[in-house]
């Protein structure tokens, strides 16, 4: 339970005539028994101020990315029970939603002590802020079965009786028994008080389950035939798990919502996924997720029959992966706080925060995922988004480059690894050497996104490299860097994956490269034309941190517009691709970016049911999708 502190900051946004971005009003309350003076107020907010904002009753001191610091007028004393009100205009963008204000705050007193300040969501000044409407209709089903994602083909008769449990028929082999046990464990982790759907021992009023392997079904395909005995056919271990999960879902639905769902008494299912890549990305840099939460998300992916967990392990805010060759990455490179090398960002306040995954943690998470047929694709985001890396390893910077000579779109100064610093490649080589021992995936995602257009232009070393190699501009340098990284990965038996900007400035060799189209759908088509394999993850449909409605009270980001669950569900990524290029489109992926996820309630509100919508888009043929059916099924899904 959150503890109330002695200071509280209220913040609101209001429009200003003649200014497109409006302004903030802040009011700091002193709830302590003592007056304070000579203090500074710091807060973090994604709605950043410009370098020289207009302030009323305050002095602007500094900004670093999302960190802002102000001071009251000289000589001001904040008495017990009193307040300090000040205004700020000169914002980079208008605040549109409740999460666009201050996410955290603290005071630095005259003696240097840092004092927590409570802060809540942004208020809308001057007019009421109506809540968002219901985002998911009640829905309806024409076939009374809980299956999510919906199968490729199904012809089922609803039964009146629900088996107590399904159990392996006599003579079932040990590998099939292990698979049943694994799905029992998965179900119990997701639904701790649910009625277990499967049993290894025969159950009175249960139904026997027989297994038959048929390689022509493909590695992920399965069939189910229902009668007095249930027959599960599968092409490989993944298909067997998917068939067992489908059975567990149907029993779960029939018990949880008896008026809506049944268990089949007869009929058959013939199922296989639509796409080979059915992914979910998680950003653990902006906010740290404990191992238990990461494992639970992987469990949810398995429940939805998704097969890729894209793990975003580094960014400006933190480097989260233990690298034994560089221990400072997980000391200096993870700590954010008032007295740390990295200032608070995105919800951090007076107390330092950190967190990283040890190599033992990583091995356990990867093993957990592989047991559920989920591939873990790790990402370290380079060359941009590298503030934490450069704080931990300042020797990777060009010492002659002027500080603050460029800024990223998020406001971080000089945040990119320099392609002209040869030690960069020594560093990355050692990082890759350790990563390939931890992650069996043949893909290693190296980011490549959001390098500012003037990056490295003030670096003498970069200028010399450009002259020596005939390289033009920032993105020519990025291409040079990426090509070297691609070669380094190749010698280690790994292929390069990255965000769509990897193609800029000449890109890399498309052969074997997988790029993720996130900025807009048309980018994916252009990448395919250039010969790249593509995963579609456009922010306008599959970014699960985006707001779901235009209402001010709806939380989330809004740079990609409004992404209601129905749009996530109905969006057809392959529809943008000419038929000749569709083979390049390998699949789809949800992306969970964590700037706004300060608590689990916000996570669950924004991620669900849209993650399930992406899962069905990844698995179910277009003609088998049904929004009303999905809306009826989605509320039964597990959450974090």
WOHU-V706882 format. One record per backbone hydrogen bond with DSSP energy under -1.0 kcal/mol. CO is the residue of the C=O (numbers start at 1). NH is the residue of the N-H. E is the energy in kcal/mol with one decimal. If there is no record, write none. Layout:
BEGIN
co=(CO CO)
nh=(NH NH)
e=(E E)
END
This chain:
BEGIN
co=(6 7 8 10 11 12 13 14 16 23 24 25 26 27 28 29 30 36 40 41 42 43 44 46 48 54 56 59 62 64 66 67 68 69 69 70 71 73 78 79 82 84 86 87 88 89 90 97 98 104 105 106 107 108 109 113 115 118 123 130 143 144 145 153 155 157 157 165 166 167 169 173 174 175 176 177 178 179 180 181 182 183 184 185 186 187 191 197 203 205 207 208 209 210 212 214 215 219 221 222 223 224 225 230 231 232 233 234 236 237 238 239 240 241 242 243 244 245 246 247 248 249 250 251 252 253 257 257 263 266 267 268 269 271 277 278 278 279 280 281 282 290 291 292 293 294 295 296 297 298 299 300 301 302 307 308 309 310 311 311 312 313 318 320 323 326 327 328 328 331 331 333 336 337 342 353 357 358 359 360 361 362 363 364 365 366 367 369 369 370 375 377 378 379 382 383 386 387 388 389 393 394 398 406 408 411 412 415 418 421 422 422 423 424 425 426 427 428 429 430 431 432 435 435 442 444 445 446 447 452 454 456 459 460 461 462 463 464 465 466 466 472 473 474 475 476 477 478 479 480 481 482 483 484 485 486 487 489 489 490 495 496 497 498 499 500 501 504 510 513 514 515 516 517 518 520 522 523 524 525 526 527 528 533 534 535 536 538 538 542 543 545 547 551 552 557 558 564 565 566 567 572 573 574 578 581 582 584 584 586 587 588 590 591 592 596 599 600 601 602 603 604 607 609 610 611 612 613 614 615 616 618 621 622 626 627 628 629 630 633 634)
nh=(31 118 29 27 123 25 125 23 19 14 88 12 86 10 84 8 81 78 108 70 106 68 103 48 92 89 87 71 69 67 45 64 43 61 62 41 59 76 36 82 30 28 26 56 24 54 50 100 122 44 117 42 115 40 112 109 107 9 13 553 145 262 147 270 268 265 266 207 199 209 172 177 178 179 180 181 182 183 184 185 186 187 188 189 190 191 194 166 206 164 167 230 169 232 234 217 218 239 235 271 233 269 231 210 225 212 223 214 240 241 242 243 244 245 246 247 248 249 250 251 252 253 254 255 256 257 260 261 159 157 226 155 224 222 588 307 308 590 310 592 312 294 295 296 297 298 299 300 301 302 303 304 306 305 375 280 377 282 313 379 284 320 315 357 326 329 330 331 333 334 335 319 353 340 337 336 322 362 363 364 365 366 367 368 369 370 371 372 374 373 309 311 445 313 448 417 390 391 392 393 396 397 401 414 411 65 408 386 421 424 425 426 427 428 429 430 431 432 433 434 435 436 438 439 495 497 380 382 499 455 457 459 463 464 465 466 467 468 469 470 471 476 477 478 479 480 481 482 483 484 485 486 487 488 489 490 491 492 494 493 444 514 446 516 502 503 504 507 513 533 498 535 500 537 539 523 526 527 528 529 530 532 531 515 586 517 589 541 542 591 546 557 563 554 98 547 561 568 569 570 571 575 576 577 581 584 585 534 586 277 536 279 281 544 283 598 603 604 605 606 607 608 611 613 614 615 616 617 618 619 620 275 624 625 630 631 632 633 634 636 637)
e=(-3.5 -2.7 -3.1 -2.4 -2.1 -2.5 -3.3 -2.4 -2.3 -2.3 -2.3 -2.1 -2.5 -2.7 -2.2 -1.7 -2.8 -3.2 -2.4 -3.0 -2.1 -2.8 -3.4 -1.4 -2.6 -2.6 -1.7 -2.1 -2.1 -2.5 -2.1 -2.1 -2.2 -2.8 -1.3 -3.0 -2.7 -2.2 -1.8 -2.5 -2.4 -2.8 -3.0 -2.3 -2.8 -1.5 -2.9 -2.2 -2.7 -1.7 -1.7 -2.8 -2.9 -1.9 -2.2 -2.9 -2.7 -3.2 -2.3 -1.1 -2.4 -3.5 -1.1 -2.3 -2.3 -2.6 -1.1 -1.9 -2.4 -2.5 -1.6 -2.1 -2.5 -1.8 -2.1 -2.5 -2.3 -1.8 -2.3 -2.3 -2.2 -2.7 -2.4 -2.1 -1.9 -3.0 -1.2 -2.3 -2.2 -2.1 -2.0 -2.8 -2.7 -3.3 -1.8 -2.3 -1.8 -1.9 -1.9 -2.8 -2.3 -2.4 -2.7 -3.0 -2.2 -2.2 -2.5 -3.1 -2.3 -2.2 -2.5 -2.4 -2.3 -2.7 -2.3 -2.0 -2.4 -2.6 -2.3 -2.2 -2.4 -2.9 -2.3 -1.6 -2.4 -2.6 -1.3 -2.7 -2.3 -2.7 -3.0 -2.7 -2.3 -2.5 -1.7 -1.5 -1.5 -2.2 -2.6 -1.9 -2.3 -2.0 -2.7 -2.0 -2.3 -2.1 -2.2 -2.3 -2.3 -2.3 -2.2 -1.8 -2.9 -1.3 -2.9 -1.6 -2.4 -2.4 -1.1 -2.4 -2.0 -2.9 -1.8 -3.6 -1.5 -1.7 -1.2 -1.2 -2.1 -1.0 -1.2 -2.1 -2.3 -1.3 -2.3 -2.3 -2.2 -2.4 -2.4 -2.0 -2.5 -3.0 -2.2 -2.3 -2.5 -2.8 -2.1 -1.2 -2.5 -1.8 -3.3 -2.4 -2.4 -2.4 -1.1 -2.8 -2.4 -2.2 -2.1 -2.3 -2.2 -1.7 -2.1 -2.3 -2.0 -1.1 -2.4 -2.9 -1.6 -2.1 -1.1 -1.1 -2.7 -2.6 -2.2 -1.9 -2.1 -3.1 -2.2 -1.6 -2.4 -2.5 -1.1 -2.5 -3.7 -1.8 -1.8 -2.0 -2.9 -1.9 -1.5 -1.9 -2.5 -2.2 -2.2 -2.5 -2.1 -2.8 -2.5 -1.1 -1.7 -1.1 -1.9 -2.2 -2.1 -2.2 -2.6 -3.0 -2.6 -1.7 -2.3 -2.8 -1.9 -2.3 -2.5 -2.3 -1.9 -1.1 -2.5 -1.7 -2.3 -1.9 -2.7 -2.2 -2.1 -1.7 -2.2 -1.7 -2.3 -1.6 -1.9 -2.1 -1.5 -2.3 -2.7 -1.4 -1.9 -2.4 -2.1 -2.0 -1.4 -2.2 -1.4 -2.5 -2.8 -2.2 -1.8 -2.0 -3.3 -2.5 -1.4 -2.7 -3.1 -1.6 -2.4 -3.0 -1.9 -1.9 -2.4 -2.6 -2.2 -1.0 -1.5 -1.8 -1.9 -1.7 -1.1 -2.9 -1.0 -1.7 -2.6 -2.3 -2.8 -2.7 -2.3 -1.7 -1.7 -2.9 -2.3 -2.2 -3.0 -1.5 -2.7 -1.7 -2.1 -2.1 -2.2 -2.0 -2.1 -1.3 -2.6 -1.7 -1.8 -1.3 -2.6 -2.6 -1.4 -2.0 -3.0 -1.9 -2.3)
END
